[in-house]
Amino acid sequence: MRVILAEDSTLLREGLVRLLLEEGHEVLAAVGDGPALLREVEQHQPDIVVTDIRMPPNNTDEGLLAAVTIRQKWPSVGVLVLSQHMERNYATRLVASNVEKVGYLLKDRVAQVEEFLDAMERIHAGGAALDPEVIQHLVVRTTHSDPISRLTPRERSVLEGLAQGFTNGAIAAKLHISLSAVEKNLNTVFDKLNLTHSTGYSRRVLAVLRYLES
């Protein structure tokens, strides 16, 4: 996998570079600010970008803005955003257009190497990887007026797995239920969210977007 890293912490940046190289990935560039990230992506067109949200020059949302720009200008490039804290608005902005080839992880998750690498693989394969803590936070934020609140605990768990980027088979294994049960619950979720078989739109993508907007 061809990777570009953007992280203003030299220690974390060099640690990620070493980890990825040891796993057999090619690190095309490792930079410390948003403008440099965009320049490197334009030049190299990597498979995936891993970027912090807060970076110079203003240390606010430069990394997120760069990530959104990358998704708009180079949709074939996967984007994994790292954040020190859960930022609901940032997560929603990141997946506003679609939930393919995108991820949002808390930095603590990077320490769990297997989860971090698995998230990168899912994004590279065209899926999504949203931090479980992000998903749980969004669940808490739902209200009784929201259609998400009409879901049963099992349906909600299946939707959480979908939002994290897992396939139906992976959701079944994670929840210890059958594949047919996952498919049945997903169809019920789609019905409760009023997601029809609209030509040109993925109900899986629409369900996750509805979930994040709730």
Backbone bond lengths (Angstrom), bond angles and torsions (degrees), N, CA, C in turn:
res aa  C-N    CA-C-N  psi(-1)  N-CA   C-N-CA  omega(-1)  CA-C   N-CA-C  phi
1 M - - - 1.450 - - 1.539 109.17 -
2 R 1.316 117.46 133.46 1.456 122.77 -179.88 1.530 108.66 -94.03
3 V 1.336 116.47 120.16 1.464 120.97 -168.79 1.526 111.16 -125.17
4 I 1.346 115.23 144.09 1.458 122.09 168.25 1.522 107.76 -120.07
5 L 1.326 116.57 131.98 1.461 122.92 -179.36 1.517 110.65 -107.78
6 A 1.337 116.12 143.29 1.462 121.41 174.31 1.521 108.02 -136.46
7 E 1.325 115.99 110.92 1.467 121.80 -177.20 1.521 107.57 -157.13
8 D 1.345 116.65 127.35 1.463 119.18 -175.71 1.520 113.06 -79.51
9 S 1.327 118.03 -17.78 1.455 120.92 175.75 1.528 108.77 -79.82
10 T 1.341 116.35 112.76 1.459 120.62 -178.03 1.519 111.62 -59.10
11 L 1.327 116.00 -39.77 1.461 120.30 -178.30 1.525 111.30 -62.78
12 L 1.339 117.02 -49.15 1.462 120.47 -179.81 1.519 110.53 -67.16
13 R 1.337 116.66 -40.83 1.465 120.33 -179.21 1.527 110.91 -59.90
14 E 1.323 116.75 -48.10 1.461 119.95 -179.19 1.525 110.95 -67.46
15 G 1.325 116.71 -33.60 1.454 119.71 177.34 1.524 111.69 -64.85
16 L 1.337 116.57 -41.50 1.461 120.74 177.93 1.522 111.52 -66.41
17 V 1.325 115.91 -39.81 1.468 119.89 178.27 1.527 109.46 -59.27
18 R 1.319 116.71 -47.50 1.469 120.48 -178.58 1.523 111.17 -63.23
19 L 1.337 116.11 -43.18 1.464 120.26 179.62 1.523 111.34 -59.95
20 L 1.321 116.56 -47.37 1.463 120.09 -176.86 1.525 111.79 -67.53
21 L 1.312 116.58 -38.32 1.462 119.58 177.65 1.529 110.87 -64.68
22 E 1.323 116.27 -40.57 1.468 120.01 178.66 1.521 111.83 -64.71
23 E 1.345 116.96 -28.02 1.465 121.50 179.23 1.522 112.08 -86.51
24 G 1.334 117.08 3.04 1.456 120.56 175.74 1.512 115.52 90.17
25 H 1.338 117.36 10.29 1.460 120.09 179.16 1.531 110.28 -89.46
26 E 1.307 115.46 159.12 1.464 121.30 179.15 1.528 109.26 -102.47
27 V 1.320 116.96 118.17 1.461 121.55 178.45 1.526 107.88 -94.10
28 L 1.321 115.81 107.71 1.463 121.25 -176.16 1.514 112.40 -75.70
29 A 1.330 117.00 -33.35 1.463 121.65 -179.63 1.509 108.85 -163.35
30 A 1.342 116.05 152.62 1.459 122.57 175.60 1.522 107.07 -137.22
31 V 1.340 116.15 111.82 1.466 120.86 -172.09 1.523 110.52 -122.40
32 G 1.350 115.52 173.22 1.457 119.78 -174.71 1.505 115.73 -121.13
33 D 1.343 118.89 10.27 1.468 120.09 178.28 1.522 110.66 -153.36
34 G 1.342 115.65 163.93 1.453 121.89 -176.06 1.519 115.56 -62.64
35 P 1.347 118.88 -48.70 1.462 120.00 179.94 1.529 112.69 -58.57
36 A 1.334 116.73 -40.41 1.465 120.05 178.60 1.522 110.64 -64.64
37 L 1.322 116.27 -36.53 1.461 120.46 178.43 1.521 110.78 -60.88
38 L 1.315 116.86 -47.46 1.463 120.45 -179.34 1.527 111.43 -62.72
39 R 1.312 116.95 -39.12 1.469 120.09 178.81 1.528 110.70 -63.30
40 E 1.318 116.31 -43.19 1.462 119.71 -178.38 1.529 111.83 -68.52
41 V 1.331 116.40 -37.83 1.467 119.42 178.70 1.526 110.21 -65.64
42 E 1.317 116.78 -42.31 1.459 120.12 178.97 1.528 111.00 -61.66
43 Q 1.313 116.58 -37.30 1.456 120.71 -177.44 1.530 112.60 -76.86
44 H 1.339 117.51 -41.19 1.458 120.49 -170.08 1.525 115.03 -103.51
45 Q 1.341 118.53 -23.81 1.469 121.01 -176.83 1.541 110.92 49.90
46 P 1.326 118.29 66.16 1.467 121.02 -175.89 1.526 112.35 -72.85
47 D 1.329 115.23 174.05 1.461 119.85 173.91 1.525 110.38 -75.75
48 I 1.331 115.56 -37.19 1.459 119.74 -176.78 1.522 110.75 -152.04
49 V 1.325 115.01 147.89 1.465 123.17 175.89 1.522 107.80 -115.12
50 V 1.324 116.20 135.03 1.461 122.00 173.02 1.525 106.61 -115.95
51 T 1.329 116.71 117.93 1.463 119.30 -174.31 1.525 113.08 -137.07
52 D 1.311 114.84 144.30 1.456 121.40 171.27 1.528 108.25 -74.35
53 I 1.338 117.81 158.21 1.461 120.82 177.04 1.526 111.03 -80.56
54 R 1.314 117.05 -49.73 1.465 121.46 -174.72 1.528 109.81 -96.84
55 M 1.338 115.16 115.25 1.460 120.57 -179.54 1.521 110.01 -144.44
56 P 1.356 116.78 165.37 1.464 120.10 175.68 1.534 109.70 -60.21
57 P 1.351 118.39 156.60 1.466 124.48 13.36 1.536 115.19 -87.29
58 N 1.332 119.35 -18.24 1.462 120.62 -174.61 1.531 113.79 -104.95
59 N 1.320 116.39 -10.53 1.463 120.95 -179.41 1.521 112.86 56.19
60 T 1.327 115.92 39.82 1.469 120.30 175.09 1.536 108.27 -114.55
61 D 1.329 117.14 -96.20 1.461 118.87 -177.33 1.528 112.49 -122.87
62 E 1.347 116.85 31.87 1.464 120.10 -177.33 1.529 112.33 -59.18
63 G 1.335 116.66 -39.76 1.458 119.63 179.69 1.511 112.44 -66.48
64 L 1.333 116.43 -39.55 1.465 120.33 178.12 1.522 110.55 -64.99
65 L 1.336 116.85 -45.04 1.461 120.06 179.29 1.515 110.73 -60.75
66 A 1.330 116.78 -39.84 1.463 120.32 177.46 1.530 110.08 -64.00
67 A 1.344 116.54 -41.03 1.460 120.77 179.88 1.526 111.41 -62.91
68 V 1.335 116.32 -43.45 1.466 120.34 178.37 1.527 110.33 -63.16
69 T 1.327 116.96 -41.71 1.466 121.08 178.24 1.525 110.94 -62.25
70 I 1.316 116.81 -42.48 1.466 121.08 179.24 1.519 110.64 -61.53
71 R 1.333 116.79 -42.95 1.470 119.52 179.96 1.516 112.07 -65.17
72 Q 1.323 116.58 -29.34 1.464 120.10 179.32 1.522 112.42 -80.54
73 K 1.340 116.68 -43.23 1.465 121.01 -174.21 1.528 113.41 -87.31
74 W 1.331 116.28 -33.04 1.473 120.37 -177.57 1.523 108.92 -130.88
75 P 1.331 118.29 73.01 1.467 121.63 -174.24 1.522 114.31 -62.87
76 S 1.330 117.55 -17.23 1.466 119.37 178.69 1.523 111.99 -77.67
77 V 1.333 117.72 -12.86 1.461 122.27 -179.16 1.534 109.63 -87.43
78 G 1.321 116.45 123.29 1.454 119.94 175.90 1.521 110.62 -73.70
79 V 1.330 116.80 149.79 1.462 121.10 -177.12 1.525 109.64 -131.31
80 L 1.329 115.84 124.67 1.463 121.71 174.16 1.524 108.03 -119.47
81 V 1.328 116.14 115.68 1.461 122.03 -178.30 1.526 109.45 -99.61
82 L 1.322 115.71 134.87 1.463 122.12 177.01 1.519 109.74 -108.59
83 S 1.324 116.55 139.74 1.460 120.67 -178.35 1.523 109.95 -137.65
84 Q 1.319 115.98 142.80 1.463 120.43 178.52 1.523 110.87 -70.55
85 H 1.343 116.25 -35.25 1.456 121.82 -178.90 1.527 109.53 -132.79
86 M 1.340 116.03 159.55 1.447 121.41 177.71 1.526 110.17 -70.49
87 E 1.323 116.49 120.30 1.464 122.43 177.82 1.522 107.63 -120.79
88 R 1.337 116.81 100.95 1.458 120.66 -175.19 1.518 111.63 -58.61
89 N 1.334 117.49 -44.03 1.463 120.47 -178.22 1.519 111.53 -63.93
90 Y 1.335 116.44 -36.99 1.461 119.71 179.09 1.523 110.32 -65.07
91 A 1.337 116.46 -43.87 1.462 120.10 -179.86 1.522 110.90 -61.38
92 T 1.329 116.24 -41.70 1.462 120.33 -179.61 1.521 111.33 -66.78
93 R 1.327 117.31 -42.22 1.467 120.43 179.39 1.521 111.39 -63.52
94 L 1.313 116.26 -35.95 1.454 120.40 -177.06 1.520 111.97 -65.81
95 V 1.327 117.20 -36.08 1.468 120.23 -176.23 1.524 111.55 -107.27
96 A 1.325 117.31 19.48 1.463 120.78 -174.74 1.525 112.22 -59.20
97 S 1.321 118.25 -35.88 1.458 120.71 -176.66 1.526 112.05 -89.12
98 N 1.334 117.39 -41.63 1.463 120.98 177.54 1.525 108.91 -166.00
99 V 1.329 115.53 169.98 1.462 120.23 -178.83 1.528 110.43 -116.76
100 E 1.310 116.10 37.24 1.456 121.06 176.96 1.519 109.58 -108.72
101 K 1.327 116.16 139.65 1.466 123.20 177.55 1.527 111.85 55.96
102 V 1.333 116.13 44.64 1.465 119.88 -177.50 1.519 110.28 -145.70
103 G 1.331 115.87 148.08 1.451 119.98 177.71 1.520 111.55 -148.38
104 Y 1.326 115.74 154.98 1.467 122.69 178.15 1.518 106.13 -140.97
105 L 1.329 117.06 110.33 1.454 121.78 -178.93 1.526 110.63 -124.16
106 L 1.320 115.59 146.22 1.453 119.78 170.26 1.527 108.48 -76.14
107 K 1.329 116.37 147.79 1.464 120.15 -174.66 1.526 112.62 -61.63
108 D 1.320 117.08 -28.59 1.461 119.42 177.45 1.528 110.96 -58.48
109 R 1.344 116.21 -28.24 1.455 120.69 -178.24 1.526 111.52 -69.31
110 V 1.345 117.14 -24.53 1.453 120.93 179.88 1.522 110.20 -63.61
111 A 1.328 116.55 -31.69 1.456 120.44 179.11 1.529 111.38 -66.35
112 Q 1.325 116.46 -23.74 1.459 120.91 175.06 1.527 106.77 -90.77
113 V 1.315 115.03 85.29 1.466 122.31 -166.46 1.522 113.04 -53.63
114 E 1.321 117.29 -45.13 1.464 120.14 -177.27 1.524 111.71 -61.47
115 E 1.329 117.11 -40.50 1.466 120.69 179.54 1.520 110.43 -66.60
116 F 1.331 116.28 -40.95 1.457 121.00 178.95 1.524 111.06 -62.47
117 L 1.322 116.54 -47.54 1.466 120.63 -179.44 1.528 111.00 -67.11
118 D 1.340 116.71 -37.24 1.465 120.17 177.80 1.525 110.58 -63.64
119 A 1.338 116.89 -39.01 1.462 120.65 178.13 1.523 110.35 -62.22
120 M 1.327 117.03 -42.62 1.459 120.45 178.46 1.525 111.24 -62.23
121 E 1.324 116.75 -41.55 1.464 120.30 -179.71 1.523 111.11 -64.60
122 R 1.337 116.77 -41.03 1.462 119.78 179.91 1.526 111.16 -64.27
123 I 1.328 115.90 -40.91 1.464 119.97 179.04 1.524 110.35 -65.88
124 H 1.324 116.10 -43.94 1.463 120.58 179.73 1.524 111.16 -61.12
125 A 1.339 116.83 -32.22 1.463 121.40 -179.63 1.524 112.54 -80.72
126 G 1.350 117.07 -1.20 1.461 120.12 177.80 1.509 114.88 102.96
127 G 1.332 116.60 4.29 1.454 119.73 -178.52 1.515 112.95 -98.73
128 A 1.332 114.88 -158.48 1.459 121.29 -178.97 1.517 109.28 -127.44
129 A 1.329 115.64 161.82 1.469 121.10 177.69 1.520 108.39 -147.91
130 L 1.323 115.88 93.52 1.456 121.02 179.41 1.519 109.29 -104.72
131 D 1.323 116.07 134.43 1.450 122.08 -175.79 1.534 111.15 -57.67
132 P 1.338 117.74 133.50 1.470 120.12 178.52 1.525 112.95 -54.15
133 E 1.338 117.56 -35.17 1.466 120.10 179.20 1.522 111.07 -67.01
134 V 1.336 116.66 -34.68 1.464 120.95 175.93 1.520 109.52 -63.32
135 I 1.335 115.69 -45.97 1.461 120.05 -179.25 1.524 110.86 -62.33
136 Q 1.329 116.86 -44.83 1.461 120.26 -179.96 1.522 111.09 -62.38
137 H 1.326 116.94 -38.72 1.460 120.77 178.80 1.523 110.50 -63.26
138 L 1.312 116.30 -39.64 1.458 119.94 179.98 1.520 111.03 -68.39
139 V 1.321 116.67 -33.61 1.462 120.06 177.47 1.526 110.11 -62.70
140 V 1.323 116.42 -43.95 1.462 120.62 -179.86 1.512 111.54 -62.27
141 R 1.346 115.87 -32.22 1.460 119.51 -176.24 1.525 113.67 -77.09
142 T 1.328 119.09 -8.64 1.455 120.38 -178.45 1.518 110.59 -68.46
143 T 1.335 117.16 152.81 1.465 122.77 -178.70 1.522 110.03 -121.71
144 H 1.317 115.64 169.81 1.456 120.01 -178.33 1.522 112.04 -67.21
145 S 1.304 118.36 -21.77 1.459 120.65 179.68 1.519 112.27 -84.33
146 D 1.316 116.64 -7.05 1.443 121.01 -176.82 1.524 109.75 -90.14
147 P 1.344 119.01 139.03 1.468 120.08 -179.90 1.520 113.27 -61.10
148 I 1.336 117.73 -24.69 1.460 120.61 177.83 1.524 110.58 -60.15
149 S 1.336 116.79 -32.12 1.461 120.77 -177.28 1.526 112.00 -68.00
150 R 1.331 117.32 -15.06 1.462 120.77 179.39 1.525 112.44 -82.90
151 L 1.313 117.14 -7.72 1.454 120.31 -179.02 1.524 111.08 -75.74
152 T 1.328 115.96 145.05 1.457 120.76 174.17 1.532 108.78 -73.70
153 P 1.336 117.88 163.59 1.470 119.87 177.48 1.522 112.77 -54.20
154 R 1.345 117.67 -40.30 1.464 120.14 179.57 1.523 111.14 -67.41
155 E 1.326 116.88 -43.75 1.470 120.01 178.60 1.523 110.95 -62.35
156 R 1.322 115.92 -38.52 1.458 120.68 179.22 1.537 110.27 -66.03
157 S 1.325 116.47 -40.18 1.470 120.21 178.91 1.519 111.18 -63.96
158 V 1.319 116.05 -39.66 1.471 120.17 178.15 1.525 110.25 -65.68
159 L 1.329 116.59 -41.39 1.461 120.21 178.67 1.526 110.98 -66.68
160 E 1.326 117.20 -36.37 1.465 120.29 176.09 1.523 110.48 -60.06
161 G 1.324 116.34 -43.66 1.461 120.35 178.08 1.513 111.40 -62.78
162 L 1.324 116.02 -40.61 1.467 120.66 177.22 1.517 110.53 -62.07
163 A 1.341 116.68 -42.90 1.462 121.02 -179.05 1.521 111.71 -66.56
164 Q 1.333 117.07 -29.08 1.460 120.42 178.33 1.521 111.94 -77.56
165 G 1.341 116.95 -9.42 1.453 120.55 175.43 1.514 114.72 100.06
166 F 1.344 117.84 10.32 1.452 120.48 -178.42 1.530 111.67 -80.22
167 T 1.331 116.68 148.75 1.458 121.94 173.51 1.522 109.16 -74.41
168 N 1.331 116.41 169.54 1.465 119.93 178.16 1.529 110.83 -58.54
169 G 1.342 116.11 -41.80 1.459 119.94 -179.95 1.517 111.93 -63.30
170 A 1.336 116.56 -40.90 1.459 120.43 -179.88 1.525 111.01 -68.53
171 I 1.335 116.91 -36.48 1.462 120.79 177.06 1.528 110.14 -64.15
172 A 1.336 116.04 -42.05 1.465 120.56 178.91 1.523 110.90 -59.91
173 A 1.340 116.23 -44.50 1.462 120.26 179.97 1.523 111.07 -66.70
174 K 1.322 116.34 -39.56 1.462 121.39 -177.84 1.527 111.24 -65.64
175 L 1.336 116.46 -38.79 1.470 120.98 -176.59 1.529 112.94 -95.92
176 H 1.348 116.10 -2.98 1.462 121.49 179.98 1.528 111.68 59.80
177 I 1.340 114.61 45.69 1.463 120.47 175.49 1.525 107.97 -130.26
178 S 1.325 116.47 171.23 1.459 120.04 -177.92 1.528 111.42 -77.31
179 L 1.325 115.28 160.17 1.455 120.47 177.37 1.526 110.71 -62.68
180 S 1.319 116.98 -38.83 1.466 120.15 179.34 1.523 111.05 -64.70
181 A 1.344 116.50 -33.40 1.466 119.81 178.06 1.521 110.44 -67.43
182 V 1.337 116.36 -39.05 1.465 119.85 176.52 1.520 109.89 -61.89
183 E 1.322 117.01 -47.64 1.463 121.23 -178.93 1.527 111.27 -61.88
184 K 1.327 116.78 -40.57 1.462 120.73 178.61 1.524 110.87 -63.95
185 N 1.332 116.54 -45.19 1.466 120.09 179.64 1.521 111.63 -65.15
186 L 1.329 117.18 -39.24 1.466 120.05 178.57 1.525 111.39 -63.60
187 N 1.327 116.44 -42.05 1.467 119.45 178.38 1.522 111.06 -62.11
188 T 1.342 116.84 -37.60 1.462 120.74 176.76 1.525 110.56 -66.26
189 V 1.332 115.90 -41.07 1.472 120.51 177.07 1.525 109.97 -59.06
190 F 1.319 116.60 -47.63 1.465 120.46 -179.82 1.527 110.78 -58.96
191 D 1.331 115.92 -41.25 1.471 119.95 179.92 1.529 110.96 -65.51
192 K 1.330 116.92 -44.69 1.467 120.16 -177.97 1.528 111.70 -67.58
193 L 1.336 117.02 -27.01 1.461 120.70 178.12 1.527 111.96 -92.01
194 N 1.343 115.42 5.57 1.474 121.53 178.84 1.525 111.92 57.99
195 L 1.332 115.64 42.82 1.461 120.55 178.45 1.527 108.15 -102.29
196 T 1.321 116.01 108.24 1.455 121.41 -178.32 1.525 110.16 -91.46
197 H 1.319 115.92 174.13 1.471 120.82 177.76 1.527 109.16 -78.65
198 S 1.327 116.81 70.51 1.463 120.68 -179.82 1.523 109.72 -77.53
199 T 1.310 116.75 129.47 1.454 121.01 -179.77 1.521 110.75 -61.47
200 G 1.346 115.02 131.68 1.455 119.80 177.19 1.512 114.56 89.61
201 Y 1.330 118.69 -2.29 1.460 121.38 -179.21 1.525 110.06 -126.46
202 S 1.316 116.84 140.02 1.457 122.12 176.70 1.521 109.25 -89.93
203 R 1.329 116.76 123.76 1.463 119.30 178.66 1.523 110.98 -65.36
204 R 1.318 117.47 -29.07 1.461 120.41 177.26 1.525 110.59 -63.83
205 V 1.342 116.38 -44.49 1.460 120.85 178.60 1.525 110.40 -65.30
206 L 1.318 116.56 -45.52 1.461 120.48 -178.93 1.527 111.37 -62.76
207 A 1.334 117.01 -37.64 1.460 120.36 179.64 1.530 110.88 -64.35
208 V 1.329 116.87 -42.34 1.459 119.87 179.28 1.524 110.96 -66.52
209 L 1.327 116.76 -41.71 1.459 120.26 178.14 1.536 110.77 -62.30
210 R 1.334 116.98 -42.18 1.466 121.19 177.22 1.522 109.99 -61.87
211 Y 1.319 115.76 -38.68 1.467 121.84 179.31 1.535 111.02 -63.33
212 L 1.317 116.47 -45.95 1.456 121.12 -178.47 1.531 112.06 -69.83
213 E 1.319 116.27 -28.84 1.467 120.06 -179.73 1.517 111.93 -79.25
214 S 1.334 117.70 -16.03 1.476 120.88 -173.34 1.512 111.84 -71.41
